[in-house]
Structures are given as structure tokens and as C-alpha cells.
Amino acid sequence: MNETDRQRVQKFIETWKGSQGNERANYQGFFRDLCDALGVDRPPPKGNISGDPYCFDKDIRVIHKDGFSTNYADFYKEGHFLIEAKQGGSASNKGTAKRGTKTYDAAMEKAFYQALSYTPFLPSKPPFVMTCDIGSHFELWMSFSGNYGGYGARETIALEKLSDEKVFDRFVAIFSDPQSLNPEKYRAKVTREVADTLAKLARWLEEQGNEPQEVASFLMRCISTVFVILYRVIRENYGSHF
């Protein structure tokens, strides 16, 4: 995150923080501005690309016992995310509901289950499902297996946290390279590197005249220490999703 990134993000936060009203009127402008703030491509006009893999109002054909119906996801990028937007307000007659009320909480929970209900009918389940209260915060669920958990498994990210470098980089990755956030891939990569390093260490210790049993015992202690550290690093970077 460089200074130009910071300026773009700060402008975005200043424009949208605390906004309230009508998500149908505001959500496309909000997400276009978010793309600009992150320095990622905006979605192309809907209908320009077959299947609309990156668009607003993604058509989703939902099959049910009486046939099928077409629903619409607010913001979608195939293989990346699906987002449902809401917009609360300071009063009950502004937007989704008054922020901080039970009615508001119920509406945000409903938005999650609405988004979740679309995922079985997509070409593949996106690694990230999000709900968003425009002007307030994001609620995020990450799963590379398609098991997102319930509403309580969410991670809440306040709009102003986008100015934090780690949060900024994470959102850029969600839009551009979500697999870089896959903890299983990170763990596999580190495991391969650790195995290669320990093999070299074992050969060197034996060349120094150490007994194989002593070398094996020492390496076992090394392995235990390395994986404790690895676990802590993954937890720090991926939180409760690991």
C-alpha cells in the first residue's frame, strides 16, 4: 500500500462513511468507488461478456420444488466473491432499518442467508461471501471448501479499516487473487519448504559425525517448533477461518 493507495482509500471513506438511505440507489456507485479505491478493475457493463462472470445484479437461476425462479445477486465475481448490500440509517425510515436495532440486525442476518442460498446455483461456490451495510461495514465469510458456517461465523470489518494496510491488501486479493488467501495453499507451500530445509539439515548433521538417532530426535523437536510457529502465523493472517 503506497501513498497513492492511501489517498484513494481515504477519499473513498470520506465520501461514503456514515451515508444512509437506499441501497438500491447507492450500491453500484459504492462498489464502483470501492474498486477505484482498491486499484482494481470495475465490472464491465452487464451483458458484454457471456455468462456475466463479473457484474452487478448477477442473474441466478434458483431451482425449487415448483420449478425455478431468477434471483439477482447485488455484486458478483466468479471464483472470487458474492456480495449482498444493505444500507442502514440513523432512523427507522432511512434505508434498511435503524442501525443498532433488532430490526437492523435481523435484516443483515437475512441478507447473509439470501447470499448463501444463491451459492449452490453458481458455477462454483465463491471463496468469499459478503454482506455490506453501505457507509458502515462489511461482514465477511471465507471458505475454500464451500462451508461458510452460520451468520455467527462472520468477520465484521468497519469501512474505515480499509485504510489499514493489511485490510487493504486483503480486499485487493479478494478482488484479484483470492487463492493467495487460501490457508491450505499457504500451509502446503510452507510445509514443502520446511521439509526441504530439514532434509538438508539432516544431511549436514550426519556429515558432522552425529548419530542418526540423535539427528532424528533433534529434527523431531525442530518439526514440533516449526509447526507451532506456522499455526500461529496462519491464525494471525487468517483468523478464525483456519
Summary of the structure (lengths in Angstrom):
residues: 242
radius of gyration: 22.5
end to end distance: 25.1
largest distance: 79.5
contacts: 671
relative contact order: 0.11
helix: 53%
strand: 19%
